[in-house]
Amino acid sequence: MHNFDQLNLSSDSLKILKGLKFENPTPIQEKVIPVALQGNDVMGTAQTGSGKTLSYILPIVEKLRKNVNDKFLILAPTRELSEQVFSVAKIFLGHGKPFKAINLIGGKGIFSQINQLKKNPQIIIGTPGRINDLLERKSFSLSKCSIVVLDEMDRMLDMGFGYQVDKIMKQVNKNRQMIMLSATIPAQIRKVSSKYLKNPVNISIENNDVIETNIKQKVIETIPNEKVNELINQIDQRKGSILIFAKTKIGVDKLVKKLKANSVKASALHGGMRQNKRSKIMQNFRDERFRILVATDIASRGLDVPHIEHIINYDMPQAPEDFIHRIGRTARAGSVGEAVSFLTQKDTRIWKSIERLLNKEEFKQNKGNPNYENKPKFKHKRRGRSRNKKKVGGRN
């Protein structure tokens, strides 16, 4: 393992890293940063919580310090991730330097963003929808862009941004350097990689050690009518910040109302809210002004809140990969955390897919694994209450 001093970074970057108490790069940072600094295209794969953002922000800032006229584009799938990347970029651009970054996302005033673009920012960060809108308005140009980053590319494709990304890439300098990062590499990602990247260096971090060692997992069998009572029971047992995942926007709002009806204070976060409200909720959660956040999978990526101690999967995700992203919101930066998953009869199939993705014998055998409790006992044709399930008392 190298430390940051060995990655050929400038004294300015090293000083900021030291101030942040970052001494050693994560595996993805250790491998991506030197390759990116050499100007090679990169296809990087690593799970959530692995430090992907810093792996491309540092090379961009290093190149910008050498040439203040360079342009850089970073595309992210969600507004929350875009804001997170923007906050990291601002830290490393420093104060009093002629470097500017801009965050272009929906839900913010487009004319205000057009005015900010007139100030000629070097680092343009944003979501594909808003970036594409501004390009169509001819508010800025990407013809001199030297590096393009496609972050969480698998998520962008899942969200239907493939067409917009393609339109954006047609306006980028053909000699640009590409950095594409993804948590998984399905066939679609390989196709996109071959389309946009030239002789890329493939970097894959197979295992997420944080998830393997620092997250204690628990599965609770339940039935739909008992889930709210069980959730309240779990909340009562826990201290510290809790992030609860529900499947839909409506489901999030309903769950928050049910919790409040049972004297449990919670806030909601989902894509149906205005951006300024989403940003305010996220900032208040980061500042620990409330401890329980109920969200859709919009919070499963790009949400870096170090004090989250517990993840509760009230509803199971639609895709196994989203389970990894969800529980990766805890145990950040070497801390420890807990993840609780509510499993109903209808969730048996998705849970089996999650087990295959994790590829751990401990999950299958439930032997000798201190990080896993309550192996699901559902049988294929079984309905109703689990034999081992006790009715949760308490508030109604």
N, C-alpha and C positions, 0 to 999 in steps of 0.2 A: 504493500500500500504506500503510495506517494503521499506527501503533504502538498499543500497549495504552492509552497515555495519552489517545488520541483517542476511546476507546470509552465514555466516561462511566462509568468504573468507580470504586469507592470507593478511598480511599487505602490501606485495609487490603489490598484485593485487589492493587493495584498494587505494594505493598511485597512481598507474597508472590511475585508474578510476577517482580519484580526479583531476589529471592533465588534463584529457580529459573533465573535468567538467560534468561527468556523476554522478548524485546524486541518482536518483531513477531508479530501473530496470523497463523495460517495462513489461506488463502482461505476455508475453511468457517467459521472462527472470526470472521473479519472481517465476514462477511455475516450469520451467525446471531445473534451476540451482540446487536447493536443492535436487531434485529427482536424478539428474545425479551424484551429489556428493556422494549420498548414494549407488551408484553402480547399480541402477535399469535401466532396458531398458526403453526407452522413445519413444512413438509415439506422436509427437507434430504437431499440425495444427494451422497455423496462416497465415494471409495474408502478402503481401509484405510490407516492411517498418516497420515491427513489432519488429525487433531486434533479429531475430533468430540466426544470426552468433555468437553474444556474448553469447547466451544462451548455446552454446556448447564449445566455445573457453575457457571460464573461467573454467568450470570443468576440461577440458583437462589440462590446465596450472596448476591448483591446484594439480592434481594427479601427474603431471610431477615433480613438486617441491618436492613432497614426495618420488618419486622414479625416479631418472634420467635415469634408464634403461628401463622405459616403452616405448611402441611404440603406435602410434595413426594414424589412417587413416581417412581422410576426402575426400569424393567423391562429386564432384559438376558437374552439367550438362554442363556448358559452361566455356570457358577459362576466360572470364571476371569475372564470379563469383568466380572461383578458385583463380584468382589473388587478388580479393577483400578479400577473406578469408585469403589468405597468408599475405596480408598487415596487417590485424587485428592481426593475430597470432604473427607476428614479434614485434608488439607494446607491447604485453603482455609477450613475452619471455624475454624482457629486454636486456640490454647490459652487457657484461662481465660475462654472465652466461653460463654454459656448455649445453645450450639447442639449438637445431637447428631445423629449419623447411625447407622443400623443396617443391617447386611448380612444379608438373609434368604435363605439358600440351603439346598438339601438337603445331606445328609451332615453337618450340624451338629445339635446337640441342640435339638429343637423346644421343649422346656420352658425351656431357657435363653433361647431367643429370645423366648418369651412373657414371661419376667421382664424382659428388656431393653425390650420394648415398653411395659411398665408405667411406664418412666422417661420416656415421652412424647417419643421422638425426632422431630425435625422432618423429617429426610430419610430416607425408607425406600427402600432399594435392594435388589433381589433378582431371583430367577428366578420366572417365572410359576407354576411348580408349588408351590413353598414359600409364596409370597405367597397363592396361592389357598387352600392348606390352612389358613393362619392366619386368613384372612378367614372361612372356613367355621366355624372354632372361635370366631369373634367375639373374637379376641385384640386387634384394633384396628379402627379405622374410617377410611374414606377420604372420608367425607362432607364434610370441610372441606379437602380437598386442592386446592391452587390451581394446581399445575403437574404434569402427567404427562408423563414422557419415555418413549418407546418406542424403545430403542436397538437397532440392528441388526435392524429389524423383518423384513427379508427372511429373515434367519437364523431368527428365531422362528417364522415360518410354515413354513420348511423343516423345522424340528424338531417340527412338529405342535402348537405352543403357541397356535394361533389361537383354539381353543375356550376355553382358560383365560384368555387375554387378554380375550376378550369377557366372560367372567364377572366379571373384575376391574373392567372399565370400567363395568359396570352399577352398581357400588357407589361410583363416583367422583362427586363434585360435578359437576353438569351445566354449571356455569359455569366449569369449570376451563380453564386454558390447556394446549394440547397441543404437544409437540415430538416429531415422528416423524423418525427418522433411518434411512437405509438405504443400502447400497452400490449397490443396483440398484433399478429401479422396474418390476417385472413387473406384469401385469394385477392380480394379487392385492393388491399394495401399493396400487395406485390405488383399488381397491375399499375396502380398509381405511381409506385416507386419507379418502375421501368419507364414511365411516361415523363416524369419530371426530373429524375436524378441521373447524373452521368457518372458511371463507374464508381458508385458509392462504396464507402467503407461500411460494412454491415457490423453493427455492434449490438449484441444481445446480452442482457443481464437476465439470466434464467430465473433466478430465485430472488424473492423479496424477503431478506432475512428479518426485516422488521415484523412482517406478518407472521413469519414462522416462529419467532421467539418472544415477541413482546406483547402479543394480543391473546388474552385468554378468551376462548370462545365457548358459548353455551347455546344449546338449542332447546327450545321449549315447545313441546307438542301442545296444541290447543285446538279449539273449534272457533269459528267466526264470532259467535255470540259471547264468548268469554275473553276475547282479545283485549278489550278496553280494561276490564278488571285486572287482567294479568299485567298489562302495561303499567297501570297505576301501582300495582304491587312491586314491580321491578323498579319504578322510579322511587318509591318510598325506601327501597333498600339501598339506594345509591347516593353518593355525594359527588359533587363536581359537575362539570358540564356534560350534557347529554344531547346527542344528535339522533333523532328518530326519523327513519325513512318510511314514507308511505308511497303508494304506487302512482296516484293521480293528484292533480291540483285540487279537485273536489274532495278527494279522500283526505288530503292534508288539512283543508279548512274544516271539514267535519270533525276530524280527530282533535284539532285544537279546541273546538267548541266543546267537545265531550270532556276533554281534560279540564277546561276552565269550569265546566259545570260540576266537576268533582274537586274543585278548589286547587287544581294544579295549574300554575301559571306557565304558559308556553307561547311561543311565537311561531308563525308560519313563514315559509319561504318557498315560492314556486314561480314558474314562468308567466303566470297570469297577472303578476303584480307589475306596477310601474317600476322602472329602473331605479328611480330615486328612492322609492320605498324599499326595494330589495337591498340597495347599497346601505341604507340607514340601518336596516335590520342586521345585516352582516357586520357592520361596524359595531353596533351595540353588543352583538354576540361576542365579537373579538375582545371588546372592552369588559366583558363579563358583567354586563348590566342585567342580563337574565341568563338562566342556566339551561333551559330546555328549548331546543329548536326542532320543529317538525318540518321536513322538507321532502320534495321529490328528488329524483336523481340529478336534478340540476346542481345539487350540493355534493354530488359524489366525486366530482373532479374540480380541481382548481380552488378547493376550499382548504386553506392552510391555517388552522386555528390550533396552536400547540396545546391549549388547555383542555381540549375535548378528551374526556376520560372514558366515555361510554358511547357505543353505537348500538342502537336497537333497530333491527329490521322488523318493523311492525308488519309490513308487507314484503314478501320476497321480491327480488328484482326480476325483470323479464329476461335478462341475459346473465349467464354465469359470471362474465367478466365484470359486470356492474357490482356484483357481490364483493369482489376484491377491491374495487375502487371505494365502495362504501366503507368497509371496515378499515381501509387505509387512512381514513380521516382521523383515527386515533393512533396512539403510539408514534407520534411524530417526533423526529429529531432525537431518537433514542429513548423516549419516554415509554411508559407501559400503558396499556388500555384494555378494555373489555368490549366484546361484541356479543350481543344476544340476538338470536334469530327466532321469530315465531313461525312455527311450521304447522300448517293445517294439512288435511288430507290431499287437497288439490295441489299442494306445493311439492309433493313427493318427487315428481319428475325433474323439476328445476333443481331440487337439492341434490339429486343424483348427478346432474350435470356439473354442479358446483364441486362436488367431491372429485369428479374426474379431472376438473380443471386444477384443483389444488394438488391432486396426485399424491396424496399422503396415505400411507397404510394406517396411520393412527386414526384417521377419520373413519376408515372402514372397520377397524377392529376395536376401537375405543379402548386400547390397552397401552399403558405406559406413556400417555400423553397428558401432561399436566395442563395443557392449554385448551383442552376440549372436554366438555361435559355434556351429559344427556344425549346420547346417540339416539336418533329417531327410531321409533319402533313401529311405525305405521306399516301395515301390510297392504298389498296392492288393492284388494277389494274392500278393505275395511272402511266403514263410515262412522261418523259420530265421535263421541268422546274417547280419548285414549284410556286404556285400562289404568294407566299409572297417573292419570291426571286428576288432581284434586281441585275442587271448585275453589276459586279465589274469593275470599270474603272481602269485607271492607266497604268502601263507598260504592253507592249505586247511582 
